[in-house]
Amino acid sequence: MVELGRPDLLRSWLSGSWFLSKEDCERAQAVADGAPRRSLPPTPTEEDIAALAEAHAEPLRTPRARRQGPTEELIQQAAA
């Protein structure tokens, strides 16, 4: 809403919001008041995508009972 030029709507919506954490509400209010937005992460390169695809194939070759650790690592790698 702020990016569309309507911080007033954001403030109005946040005033009755019970399903956002206090930190999220404070951050949204700060952005509405003109605080800099968080920068977006860099776009992944072709090499990054290929590495994730290769990392994804590894747990598929692992027996299901031993996949949890590699899957968690893959999720963290993809998020980064």
PDB file with SEQRES, HELIX, SHEET and CRYST1 records, atoms N, CA, C and O in Angstrom:
SEQRES   1 A   80  MET VAL GLU LEU GLY ARG PRO ASP LEU LEU ARG SER TRP          
SEQRES   2 A   80  LEU SER GLY SER TRP PHE LEU SER LYS GLU ASP CYS GLU          
SEQRES   3 A   80  ARG ALA GLN ALA VAL ALA ASP GLY ALA PRO ARG ARG SER          
SEQRES   4 A   80  LEU PRO PRO THR PRO THR GLU GLU ASP ILE ALA ALA LEU          
SEQRES   5 A   80  ALA GLU ALA HIS ALA GLU PRO LEU ARG THR PRO ARG ALA          
SEQRES   6 A   80  ARG ARG GLN GLY PRO THR GLU GLU LEU ILE GLN GLN ALA          
SEQRES   7 A   80  ALA ALA                                                      
HELIX    1 AA1 PRO A    7  SER A   15  1                                   9    
HELIX    2 AA2 LYS A   22  ALA A   32  1                                  11    
HELIX    3 AA3 GLU A   46  LEU A   60  1                                  15    
HELIX    4 AA4 ARG A   64  ARG A   66  5                                   3    
HELIX    5 AA5 GLN A   68  ALA A   79  1                                  12    
CRYST1    1.000    1.000    1.000  90.00  90.00  90.00 P 1           1          
ATOM      1  N   MET A   1       0.813  -1.184   0.000  1.00  0.00           N  
ATOM      2  CA  MET A   1       0.000   0.000   0.000  1.00  0.00           C  
ATOM      3  C   MET A   1       0.865   1.259   0.000  1.00  0.00           C  
ATOM      4  O   MET A   1       0.527   2.262  -0.629  1.00  0.00           O  
ATOM      5  N   VAL A   2       1.979   1.187   0.713  1.00  0.00           N  
ATOM      6  CA  VAL A   2       2.879   2.340   0.754  1.00  0.00           C  
ATOM      7  C   VAL A   2       3.479   2.575  -0.618  1.00  0.00           C  
ATOM      8  O   VAL A   2       3.580   3.715  -1.071  1.00  0.00           O  
ATOM      9  N   GLU A   3       3.880   1.489  -1.286  1.00  0.00           N  
ATOM     10  CA  GLU A   3       4.486   1.620  -2.606  1.00  0.00           C  
ATOM     11  C   GLU A   3       3.505   2.189  -3.627  1.00  0.00           C  
ATOM     12  O   GLU A   3       3.924   2.752  -4.638  1.00  0.00           O  
ATOM     13  N   LEU A   4       2.213   2.050  -3.374  1.00  0.00           N  
ATOM     14  CA  LEU A   4       1.197   2.602  -4.260  1.00  0.00           C  
ATOM     15  C   LEU A   4       0.807   4.021  -3.866  1.00  0.00           C  
ATOM     16  O   LEU A   4      -0.115   4.604  -4.438  1.00  0.00           O  
ATOM     17  N   GLY A   5       1.520   4.571  -2.880  1.00  0.00           N  
ATOM     18  CA  GLY A   5       1.269   5.943  -2.477  1.00  0.00           C  
ATOM     19  C   GLY A   5       0.133   6.108  -1.488  1.00  0.00           C  
ATOM     20  O   GLY A   5      -0.429   7.196  -1.367  1.00  0.00           O  
ATOM     21  N   ARG A   6      -0.217   5.032  -0.771  1.00  0.00           N  
ATOM     22  CA  ARG A   6      -1.322   5.113   0.180  1.00  0.00           C  
ATOM     23  C   ARG A   6      -0.910   4.632   1.571  1.00  0.00           C  
ATOM     24  O   ARG A   6      -1.460   3.649   2.068  1.00  0.00           O  
ATOM     25  N   PRO A   7       0.063   5.318   2.215  1.00  0.00           N  
ATOM     26  CA  PRO A   7       0.435   4.907   3.568  1.00  0.00           C  
ATOM     27  C   PRO A   7      -0.722   5.076   4.549  1.00  0.00           C  
ATOM     28  O   PRO A   7      -0.750   4.407   5.582  1.00  0.00           O  
ATOM     29  N   ASP A   8      -1.679   5.961   4.245  1.00  0.00           N  
ATOM     30  CA  ASP A   8      -2.830   6.141   5.120  1.00  0.00           C  
ATOM     31  C   ASP A   8      -3.653   4.852   5.219  1.00  0.00           C  
ATOM     32  O   ASP A   8      -4.163   4.522   6.290  1.00  0.00           O  
ATOM     33  N   LEU A   9      -3.780   4.121   4.101  1.00  0.00           N  
ATOM     34  CA  LEU A   9      -4.510   2.859   4.131  1.00  0.00           C  
ATOM     35  C   LEU A   9      -3.768   1.813   4.960  1.00  0.00           C  
ATOM     36  O   LEU A   9      -4.388   1.024   5.672  1.00  0.00           O  
ATOM     37  N   LEU A  10      -2.453   1.813   4.865  1.00  0.00           N  
ATOM     38  CA  LEU A  10      -1.663   0.878   5.657  1.00  0.00           C  
ATOM     39  C   LEU A  10      -1.863   1.162   7.138  1.00  0.00           C  
ATOM     40  O   LEU A  10      -2.097   0.242   7.920  1.00  0.00           O  
ATOM     41  N   ARG A  11      -1.772   2.426   7.527  1.00  0.00           N  
ATOM     42  CA  ARG A  11      -1.963   2.779   8.937  1.00  0.00           C  
ATOM     43  C   ARG A  11      -3.358   2.378   9.416  1.00  0.00           C  
ATOM     44  O   ARG A  11      -3.514   1.864  10.523  1.00  0.00           O  
ATOM     45  N   SER A  12      -4.360   2.612   8.591  1.00  0.00           N  
ATOM     46  CA  SER A  12      -5.735   2.262   8.949  1.00  0.00           C  
ATOM     47  C   SER A  12      -5.877   0.752   9.128  1.00  0.00           C  
ATOM     48  O   SER A  12      -6.511   0.293  10.079  1.00  0.00           O  
ATOM     49  N   TRP A  13      -5.298  -0.006   8.230  1.00  0.00           N  
ATOM     50  CA  TRP A  13      -5.389  -1.462   8.294  1.00  0.00           C  
ATOM     51  C   TRP A  13      -4.627  -1.997   9.497  1.00  0.00           C  
ATOM     52  O   TRP A  13      -5.102  -2.914  10.167  1.00  0.00           O  
ATOM     53  N   LEU A  14      -3.453  -1.440   9.781  1.00  0.00           N  
ATOM     54  CA  LEU A  14      -2.641  -1.925  10.893  1.00  0.00           C  
ATOM     55  C   LEU A  14      -3.264  -1.609  12.242  1.00  0.00           C  
ATOM     56  O   LEU A  14      -3.012  -2.322  13.213  1.00  0.00           O  
ATOM     57  N   SER A  15      -4.060  -0.571  12.326  1.00  0.00           N  
ATOM     58  CA  SER A  15      -4.615  -0.191  13.618  1.00  0.00           C  
ATOM     59  C   SER A  15      -5.511  -1.288  14.200  1.00  0.00           C  
ATOM     60  O   SER A  15      -5.621  -1.402  15.421  1.00  0.00           O  
ATOM     61  N   GLY A  16      -6.146  -2.086  13.360  1.00  0.00           N  
ATOM     62  CA  GLY A  16      -7.005  -3.159  13.852  1.00  0.00           C  
ATOM     63  C   GLY A  16      -6.454  -4.539  13.593  1.00  0.00           C  
ATOM     64  O   GLY A  16      -7.178  -5.526  13.722  1.00  0.00           O  
ATOM     65  N   SER A  17      -5.198  -4.629  13.231  1.00  0.00           N  
ATOM     66  CA  SER A  17      -4.612  -5.913  12.860  1.00  0.00           C  
ATOM     67  C   SER A  17      -4.215  -6.700  14.104  1.00  0.00           C  
ATOM     68  O   SER A  17      -3.424  -6.223  14.919  1.00  0.00           O  
ATOM     69  N   TRP A  18      -4.753  -7.880  14.247  1.00  0.00           N  
ATOM     70  CA  TRP A  18      -4.419  -8.738  15.376  1.00  0.00           C  
ATOM     71  C   TRP A  18      -3.599  -9.940  14.947  1.00  0.00           C  
ATOM     72  O   TRP A  18      -3.121 -10.689  15.799  1.00  0.00           O  
ATOM     73  N   PHE A  19      -3.424 -10.143  13.657  1.00  0.00           N  
ATOM     74  CA  PHE A  19      -2.711 -11.339  13.205  1.00  0.00           C  
ATOM     75  C   PHE A  19      -1.292 -11.058  12.745  1.00  0.00           C  
ATOM     76  O   PHE A  19      -0.644 -11.953  12.201  1.00  0.00           O  
ATOM     77  N   LEU A  20      -0.787  -9.853  12.943  1.00  0.00           N  
ATOM     78  CA  LEU A  20       0.612  -9.554  12.661  1.00  0.00           C  
ATOM     79  C   LEU A  20       1.367  -9.414  13.971  1.00  0.00           C  
ATOM     80  O   LEU A  20       0.818  -8.943  14.967  1.00  0.00           O  
ATOM     81  N   SER A  21       2.620  -9.822  13.963  1.00  0.00           N  
ATOM     82  CA  SER A  21       3.426  -9.646  15.165  1.00  0.00           C  
ATOM     83  C   SER A  21       3.681  -8.158  15.388  1.00  0.00           C  
ATOM     84  O   SER A  21       3.569  -7.345  14.470  1.00  0.00           O  
ATOM     85  N   LYS A  22       4.021  -7.829  16.607  1.00  0.00           N  
ATOM     86  CA  LYS A  22       4.291  -6.429  16.944  1.00  0.00           C  
ATOM     87  C   LYS A  22       5.450  -5.897  16.101  1.00  0.00           C  
ATOM     88  O   LYS A  22       5.422  -4.747  15.662  1.00  0.00           O  
ATOM     89  N   GLU A  23       6.467  -6.730  15.874  1.00  0.00           N  
ATOM     90  CA  GLU A  23       7.626  -6.312  15.091  1.00  0.00           C  
ATOM     91  C   GLU A  23       7.233  -6.010  13.643  1.00  0.00           C  
ATOM     92  O   GLU A  23       7.696  -5.030  13.059  1.00  0.00           O  
ATOM     93  N   ASP A  24       6.375  -6.863  13.070  1.00  0.00           N  
ATOM     94  CA  ASP A  24       5.929  -6.632  11.693  1.00  0.00           C  
ATOM     95  C   ASP A  24       5.122  -5.345  11.584  1.00  0.00           C  
ATOM     96  O   ASP A  24       5.274  -4.588  10.625  1.00  0.00           O  
ATOM     97  N   CYS A  25       4.267  -5.102  12.566  1.00  0.00           N  
ATOM     98  CA  CYS A  25       3.468  -3.868  12.557  1.00  0.00           C  
ATOM     99  C   CYS A  25       4.375  -2.640  12.662  1.00  0.00           C  
ATOM    100  O   CYS A  25       4.185  -1.650  11.955  1.00  0.00           O  
ATOM    101  N   GLU A  26       5.367  -2.724  13.560  1.00  0.00           N  
ATOM    102  CA  GLU A  26       6.283  -1.596  13.730  1.00  0.00           C  
ATOM    103  C   GLU A  26       7.077  -1.347  12.450  1.00  0.00           C  
ATOM    104  O   GLU A  26       7.286  -0.196  12.066  1.00  0.00           O  
ATOM    105  N   ARG A  27       7.516  -2.403  11.796  1.00  0.00           N  
ATOM    106  CA  ARG A  27       8.281  -2.254  10.555  1.00  0.00           C  
ATOM    107  C   ARG A  27       7.407  -1.645   9.456  1.00  0.00           C  
ATOM    108  O   ARG A  27       7.856  -0.761   8.726  1.00  0.00           O  
ATOM    109  N   ALA A  28       6.173  -2.109   9.339  1.00  0.00           N  
ATOM    110  CA  ALA A  28       5.270  -1.564   8.329  1.00  0.00           C  
ATOM    111  C   ALA A  28       4.971  -0.092   8.606  1.00  0.00           C  
ATOM    112  O   ALA A  28       4.896   0.715   7.680  1.00  0.00           O  
ATOM    113  N   GLN A  29       4.801   0.254   9.876  1.00  0.00           N  
ATOM    114  CA  GLN A  29       4.564   1.652  10.229  1.00  0.00           C  
ATOM    115  C   GLN A  29       5.778   2.493   9.864  1.00  0.00           C  
ATOM    116  O   GLN A  29       5.635   3.603   9.350  1.00  0.00           O  
ATOM    117  N   ALA A  30       6.976   1.970  10.127  1.00  0.00           N  
ATOM    118  CA  ALA A  30       8.196   2.710   9.805  1.00  0.00           C  
ATOM    119  C   ALA A  30       8.314   2.943   8.302  1.00  0.00           C  
ATOM    120  O   ALA A  30       8.697   4.030   7.871  1.00  0.00           O  
ATOM    121  N   VAL A  31       7.990   1.935   7.508  1.00  0.00           N  
ATOM    122  CA  VAL A  31       8.034   2.086   6.052  1.00  0.00           C  
ATOM    123  C   VAL A  31       6.999   3.110   5.611  1.00  0.00           C  
ATOM    124  O   VAL A  31       7.266   3.932   4.735  1.00  0.00           O  
ATOM    125  N   ALA A  32       5.814   3.060   6.219  1.00  0.00           N  
ATOM    126  CA  ALA A  32       4.776   4.034   5.884  1.00  0.00           C  
ATOM    127  C   ALA A  32       5.210   5.451   6.238  1.00  0.00           C  
ATOM    128  O   ALA A  32       4.809   6.413   5.583  1.00  0.00           O  
ATOM    129  N   ASP A  33       6.028   5.573   7.274  1.00  0.00           N  
ATOM    130  CA  ASP A  33       6.507   6.889   7.697  1.00  0.00           C  
ATOM    131  C   ASP A  33       7.740   7.341   6.933  1.00  0.00           C  
ATOM    132  O   ASP A  33       8.266   8.422   7.199  1.00  0.00           O  
ATOM    133  N   GLY A  34       8.214   6.527   5.980  1.00  0.00           N  
ATOM    134  CA  GLY A  34       9.319   6.938   5.127  1.00  0.00           C  
ATOM    135  C   GLY A  34      10.640   6.248   5.381  1.00  0.00           C  
ATOM    136  O   GLY A  34      11.646   6.612   4.772  1.00  0.00           O  
ATOM    137  N   ALA A  35      10.668   5.263   6.263  1.00  0.00           N  
ATOM    138  CA  ALA A  35      11.915   4.530   6.513  1.00  0.00           C  
ATOM    139  C   ALA A  35      12.306   3.761   5.255  1.00  0.00           C  
ATOM    140  O   ALA A  35      11.436   3.346   4.490  1.00  0.00           O  
ATOM    141  N   PRO A  36      13.594   3.569   5.037  1.00  0.00           N  
ATOM    142  CA  PRO A  36      14.003   2.820   3.845  1.00  0.00           C  
ATOM    143  C   PRO A  36      13.504   1.381   3.913  1.00  0.00           C  
ATOM    144  O   PRO A  36      13.499   0.760   4.976  1.00  0.00           O  
ATOM    145  N   ARG A  37      13.093   0.871   2.780  1.00  0.00           N  
ATOM    146  CA  ARG A  37      12.648  -0.519   2.699  1.00  0.00           C  
ATOM    147  C   ARG A  37      13.863  -1.429   2.716  1.00  0.00           C  
ATOM    148  O   ARG A  37      14.980  -1.008   2.417  1.00  0.00           O  
ATOM    149  N   ARG A  38      13.630  -2.655   3.063  1.00  0.00           N  
ATOM    150  CA  ARG A  38      14.722  -3.627   3.028  1.00  0.00           C  
ATOM    151  C   ARG A  38      15.109  -3.863   1.579  1.00  0.00           C  
ATOM    152  O   ARG A  38      14.257  -3.914   0.692  1.00  0.00           O  
ATOM    153  N   SER A  39      16.389  -4.003   1.358  1.00  0.00           N  
ATOM    154  CA  SER A  39      16.827  -4.263  -0.004  1.00  0.00           C  
ATOM    155  C   SER A  39      16.523  -5.721  -0.362  1.00  0.00           C  
ATOM    156  O   SER A  39      16.547  -6.604   0.495  1.00  0.00           O  
ATOM    157  N   LEU A  40      16.247  -5.944  -1.606  1.00  0.00           N  
ATOM    158  CA  LEU A  40      15.975  -7.292  -2.077  1.00  0.00           C  
ATOM    159  C   LEU A  40      17.276  -8.068  -2.222  1.00  0.00           C  
ATOM    160  O   LEU A  40      18.312  -7.485  -2.539  1.00  0.00           O  
ATOM    161  N   PRO A  41      17.233  -9.366  -1.996  1.00  0.00           N  
ATOM    162  CA  PRO A  41      18.447 -10.163  -2.195  1.00  0.00           C  
ATOM    163  C   PRO A  41      18.816 -10.175  -3.671  1.00  0.00           C  
ATOM    164  O   PRO A  41      17.959  -9.945  -4.524  1.00  0.00           O  
ATOM    165  N   PRO A  42      20.073 -10.439  -3.979  1.00  0.00           N  
ATOM    166  CA  PRO A  42      20.474 -10.483  -5.382  1.00  0.00           C  
ATOM    167  C   PRO A  42      19.757 -11.617  -6.112  1.00  0.00           C  
ATOM    168  O   PRO A  42      19.430 -12.647  -5.523  1.00  0.00           O  
ATOM    169  N   THR A  43      19.526 -11.408  -7.384  1.00  0.00           N  
ATOM    170  CA  THR A  43      18.905 -12.441  -8.211  1.00  0.00           C  
ATOM    171  C   THR A  43      19.886 -13.585  -8.384  1.00  0.00           C  
ATOM    172  O   THR A  43      21.057 -13.353  -8.685  1.00  0.00           O  
ATOM    173  N   PRO A  44      19.427 -14.823  -8.198  1.00  0.00           N  
ATOM    174  CA  PRO A  44      20.345 -15.949  -8.347  1.00  0.00           C  
ATOM    175  C   PRO A  44      20.868 -16.063  -9.776  1.00  0.00           C  
ATOM    176  O   PRO A  44      20.157 -15.792 -10.743  1.00  0.00           O  
ATOM    177  N   THR A  45      22.105 -16.463  -9.876  1.00  0.00           N  
ATOM    178  CA  THR A  45      22.718 -16.662 -11.187  1.00  0.00           C  
ATOM    179  C   THR A  45      22.380 -18.061 -11.695  1.00  0.00           C  
ATOM    180  O   THR A  45      21.825 -18.882 -10.963  1.00  0.00           O  
ATOM    181  N   GLU A  46      22.717 -18.319 -12.943  1.00  0.00           N  
ATOM    182  CA  GLU A  46      22.519 -19.660 -13.505  1.00  0.00           C  
ATOM    183  C   GLU A  46      23.309 -20.699 -12.719  1.00  0.00           C  
ATOM    184  O   GLU A  46      22.852 -21.828 -12.537  1.00  0.00           O  
ATOM    185  N   GLU A  47      24.505 -20.313 -12.250  1.00  0.00           N  
ATOM    186  CA  GLU A  47      25.322 -21.233 -11.458  1.00  0.00           C  
ATOM    187  C   GLU A  47      24.652 -21.545 -10.126  1.00  0.00           C  
ATOM    188  O   GLU A  47      24.689 -22.686  -9.667  1.00  0.00           O  
ATOM    189  N   ASP A  48      24.030 -20.522  -9.491  1.00  0.00           N  
ATOM    190  CA  ASP A  48      23.315 -20.736  -8.235  1.00  0.00           C  
ATOM    191  C   ASP A  48      22.169 -21.726  -8.428  1.00  0.00           C  
ATOM    192  O   ASP A  48      21.971 -22.629  -7.615  1.00  0.00           O  
ATOM    193  N   ILE A  49      21.428 -21.546  -9.499  1.00  0.00           N  
ATOM    194  CA  ILE A  49      20.293 -22.423  -9.781  1.00  0.00           C  
ATOM    195  C   ILE A  49      20.766 -23.841 -10.067  1.00  0.00           C  
ATOM    196  O   ILE A  49      20.156 -24.807  -9.609  1.00  0.00           O  
ATOM    197  N   ALA A  50      21.848 -23.966 -10.819  1.00  0.00           N  
ATOM    198  CA  ALA A  50      22.393 -25.299 -11.110  1.00  0.00           C  
ATOM    199  C   ALA A  50      22.875 -25.978  -9.832  1.00  0.00           C  
ATOM    200  O   ALA A  50      22.672 -27.179  -9.655  1.00  0.00           O  
ATOM    201  N   ALA A  51      23.509 -25.220  -8.942  1.00  0.00           N  
ATOM    202  CA  ALA A  51      23.977 -25.789  -7.677  1.00  0.00           C  
ATOM    203  C   ALA A  51      22.798 -26.246  -6.825  1.00  0.00           C  
ATOM    204  O   ALA A  51      22.868 -27.299  -6.192  1.00  0.00           O  
ATOM    205  N   LEU A  52      21.715 -25.467  -6.801  1.00  0.00           N  
ATOM    206  CA  LEU A  52      20.536 -25.881  -6.044  1.00  0.00           C  
ATOM    207  C   LEU A  52      19.895 -27.131  -6.642  1.00  0.00           C  
ATOM    208  O   LEU A  52      19.449 -28.017  -5.913  1.00  0.00           O  
ATOM    209  N   ALA A  53      19.853 -27.195  -7.955  1.00  0.00           N  
ATOM    210  CA  ALA A  53      19.289 -28.386  -8.605  1.00  0.00           C  
ATOM    211  C   ALA A  53      20.113 -29.620  -8.274  1.00  0.00           C  
ATOM    212  O   ALA A  53      19.561 -30.692  -8.024  1.00  0.00           O  
ATOM    213  N   GLU A  54      21.417 -29.472  -8.271  1.00  0.00           N  
ATOM    214  CA  GLU A  54      22.291 -30.596  -7.930  1.00  0.00           C  
ATOM    215  C   GLU A  54      22.123 -30.971  -6.460  1.00  0.00           C  
ATOM    216  O   GLU A  54      22.085 -32.152  -6.117  1.00  0.00           O  
ATOM    217  N   ALA A  55      22.023 -29.965  -5.593  1.00  0.00           N  
ATOM    218  CA  ALA A  55      21.831 -30.222  -4.172  1.00  0.00           C  
ATOM    219  C   ALA A  55      20.471 -30.869  -3.916  1.00  0.00           C  
ATOM    220  O   ALA A  55      20.328 -31.662  -2.985  1.00  0.00           O  
ATOM    221  N   HIS A  56      19.481 -30.540  -4.730  1.00  0.00           N  
ATOM    222  CA  HIS A  56      18.152 -31.134  -4.583  1.00  0.00           C  
ATOM    223  C   HIS A  56      18.168 -32.614  -4.984  1.00  0.00           C  
ATOM    224  O   HIS A  56      17.448 -33.425  -4.400  1.00  0.00           O  
ATOM    225  N   ALA A  57      18.967 -32.954  -5.953  1.00  0.00           N  
ATOM    226  CA  ALA A  57      19.030 -34.345  -6.414  1.00  0.00           C  
ATOM    227  C   ALA A  57      19.660 -35.255  -5.360  1.00  0.00           C  
ATOM    228  O   ALA A  57      19.341 -36.442  -5.298  1.00  0.00           O  
ATOM    229  N   GLU A  58      20.542 -34.712  -4.538  1.00  0.00           N  
ATOM    230  CA  GLU A  58      21.228 -35.527  -3.529  1.00  0.00           C  
ATOM    231  C   GLU A  58      20.263 -36.157  -2.524  1.00  0.00           C  
ATOM    232  O   GLU A  58      20.343 -37.367  -2.313  1.00  0.00           O  
ATOM    233  N   PRO A  59      19.354 -35.405  -1.891  1.00  0.00           N  
ATOM    234  CA  PRO A  59      18.428 -36.054  -0.947  1.00  0.00           C  
ATOM    235  C   PRO A  59      17.518 -37.090  -1.611  1.00  0.00           C  
ATOM    236  O   PRO A  59      17.070 -38.034  -0.960  1.00  0.00           O  
ATOM    237  N   LEU A  60      17.250 -36.914  -2.891  1.00  0.00           N  
ATOM    238  CA  LEU A  60      16.406 -37.883  -3.573  1.00  0.00           C  
ATOM    239  C   LEU A  60      17.089 -39.238  -3.708  1.00  0.00           C  
ATOM    240  O   LEU A  60      16.421 -40.263  -3.839  1.00  0.00           O  
ATOM    241  N   ARG A  61      18.402 -39.245  -3.677  1.00  0.00           N  
ATOM    242  CA  ARG A  61      19.164 -40.500  -3.745  1.00  0.00           C  
ATOM    243  C   ARG A  61      19.392 -41.083  -2.349  1.00  0.00           C  
ATOM    244  O   ARG A  61      19.936 -42.179  -2.214  1.00  0.00           O  
ATOM    245  N   THR A  62      18.978 -40.351  -1.315  1.00  0.00           N  
ATOM    246  CA  THR A  62      19.181 -40.764   0.069  1.00  0.00           C  
ATOM    247  C   THR A  62      17.925 -41.477   0.571  1.00  0.00           C  
ATOM    248  O   THR A  62      16.812 -41.067   0.240  1.00  0.00           O  
ATOM    249  N   PRO A  63      18.086 -42.526   1.354  1.00  0.00           N  
ATOM    250  CA  PRO A  63      16.891 -43.178   1.914  1.00  0.00           C  
ATOM    251  C   PRO A  63      16.062 -42.167   2.725  1.00  0.00           C  
ATOM    252  O   PRO A  63      16.613 -41.278   3.373  1.00  0.00           O  
ATOM    253  N   ARG A  64      14.758 -42.316   2.679  1.00  0.00           N  
ATOM    254  CA  ARG A  64      13.858 -41.366   3.328  1.00  0.00           C  
ATOM    255  C   ARG A  64      14.194 -41.141   4.798  1.00  0.00           C  
ATOM    256  O   ARG A  64      14.086 -40.017   5.287  1.00  0.00           O  
ATOM    257  N   ALA A  65      14.587 -42.158   5.488  1.00  0.00           N  
ATOM    258  CA  ALA A  65      14.868 -42.035   6.918  1.00  0.00           C  
ATOM    259  C   ALA A  65      16.043 -41.105   7.206  1.00  0.00           C  
ATOM    260  O   ALA A  65      16.169 -40.602   8.322  1.00  0.00           O  
ATOM    261  N   ARG A  66      16.899 -40.869   6.220  1.00  0.00           N  
ATOM    262  CA  ARG A  66      18.066 -40.009   6.433  1.00  0.00           C  
ATOM    263  C   ARG A  66      17.997 -38.704   5.652  1.00  0.00           C  
ATOM    264  O   ARG A  66      19.027 -38.057   5.464  1.00  0.00           O  
ATOM    265  N   ARG A  67      16.828 -38.300   5.193  1.00  0.00           N  
ATOM    266  CA  ARG A  67      16.700 -37.099   4.364  1.00  0.00           C  
ATOM    267  C   ARG A  67      16.533 -35.808   5.150  1.00  0.00           C  
ATOM    268  O   ARG A  67      16.782 -34.732   4.606  1.00  0.00           O  
ATOM    269  N   GLN A  68      16.122 -35.877   6.408  1.00  0.00           N  
ATOM    270  CA  GLN A  68      15.773 -34.656   7.119  1.00  0.00           C  
ATOM    271  C   GLN A  68      16.926 -33.654   7.167  1.00  0.00           C  
ATOM    272  O   GLN A  68      16.731 -32.485   6.835  1.00  0.00           O  
ATOM    273  N   GLY A  69      18.098 -34.077   7.567  1.00  0.00           N  
ATOM    274  CA  GLY A  69      19.246 -33.167   7.647  1.00  0.00           C  
ATOM    275  C   GLY A  69      19.586 -32.539   6.304  1.00  0.00           C  
ATOM    276  O   GLY A  69      19.675 -31.315   6.212  1.00  0.00           O  
ATOM    277  N   PRO A  70      19.778 -33.342   5.256  1.00  0.00           N  
ATOM    278  CA  PRO A  70      20.080 -32.761   3.943  1.00  0.00           C  
ATOM    279  C   PRO A  70      18.959 -31.865   3.417  1.00  0.00           C  
ATOM    280  O   PRO A  70      19.228 -30.873   2.740  1.00  0.00           O  
ATOM    281  N   THR A  71      17.718 -32.204   3.720  1.00  0.00           N  
ATOM    282  CA  THR A  71      16.607 -31.371   3.247  1.00  0.00           C  
ATOM    283  C   THR A  71      16.621 -30.017   3.953  1.00  0.00           C  
ATOM    284  O   THR A  71      16.403 -28.983   3.321  1.00  0.00           O  
ATOM    285  N   GLU A  72      16.876 -30.021   5.250  1.00  0.00           N  
ATOM    286  CA  GLU A  72      16.949 -28.758   6.001  1.00  0.00           C  
ATOM    287  C   GLU A  72      18.085 -27.880   5.458  1.00  0.00           C  
ATOM    288  O   GLU A  72      17.920 -26.671   5.296  1.00  0.00           O  
ATOM    289  N   GLU A  73      19.224 -28.494   5.183  1.00  0.00           N  
ATOM    290  CA  GLU A  73      20.349 -27.741   4.622  1.00  0.00           C  
ATOM    291  C   GLU A  73      20.003 -27.161   3.253  1.00  0.00           C  
ATOM    292  O   GLU A  73      20.361 -26.024   2.944  1.00  0.00           O  
ATOM    293  N   LEU A  74      19.308 -27.947   2.437  1.00  0.00           N  
ATOM    294  CA  LEU A  74      18.905 -27.472   1.113  1.00  0.00           C  
ATOM    295  C   LEU A  74      17.951 -26.282   1.229  1.00  0.00           C  
ATOM    296  O   LEU A  74      18.064 -25.319   0.470  1.00  0.00           O  
ATOM    297  N   ILE A  75      17.025 -26.347   2.165  1.00  0.00           N  
ATOM    298  CA  ILE A  75      16.088 -25.233   2.363  1.00  0.00           C  
ATOM    299  C   ILE A  75      16.841 -23.988   2.772  1.00  0.00           C  
ATOM    300  O   ILE A  75      16.568 -22.905   2.253  1.00  0.00           O  
ATOM    301  N   GLN A  76      17.775 -24.116   3.684  1.00  0.00           N  
ATOM    302  CA  GLN A  76      18.563 -22.958   4.128  1.00  0.00           C  
ATOM    303  C   GLN A  76      19.411 -22.403   2.982  1.00  0.00           C  
ATOM    304  O   GLN A  76      19.543 -21.187   2.837  1.00  0.00           O  
ATOM    305  N   GLN A  77      19.977 -23.281   2.181  1.00  0.00           N  
ATOM    306  CA  GLN A  77      20.785 -22.856   1.033  1.00  0.00           C  
ATOM    307  C   GLN A  77      19.915 -22.117   0.021  1.00  0.00           C  
ATOM    308  O   GLN A  77      20.325 -21.088  -0.516  1.00  0.00           O  
ATOM    309  N   ALA A  78      18.725 -22.634  -0.240  1.00  0.00           N  
ATOM    310  CA  ALA A  78      17.833 -21.990  -1.204  1.00  0.00           C  
ATOM    311  C   ALA A  78      17.359 -20.636  -0.686  1.00  0.00           C  
ATOM    312  O   ALA A  78      17.227 -19.688  -1.461  1.00  0.00           O  
ATOM    313  N   ALA A  79      17.105 -20.538   0.601  1.00  0.00           N  
ATOM    314  CA  ALA A  79      16.659 -19.272   1.180  1.00  0.00           C  
ATOM    315  C   ALA A  79      17.760 -18.222   1.111  1.00  0.00           C  
ATOM    316  O   ALA A  79      17.492 -17.042   0.889  1.00  0.00           O  
ATOM    317  N   ALA A  80      18.992 -18.659   1.303  1.00  0.00           N  
ATOM    318  CA  ALA A  80      20.114 -17.712   1.242  1.00  0.00           C  
ATOM    319  C   ALA A  80      20.303 -17.219  -0.166  1.00  0.00           C  
ATOM    320  O   ALA A  80      21.198 -16.413  -0.423  1.00  0.00           O  
TER     321      ALA A  80                                                      
END                                                                             
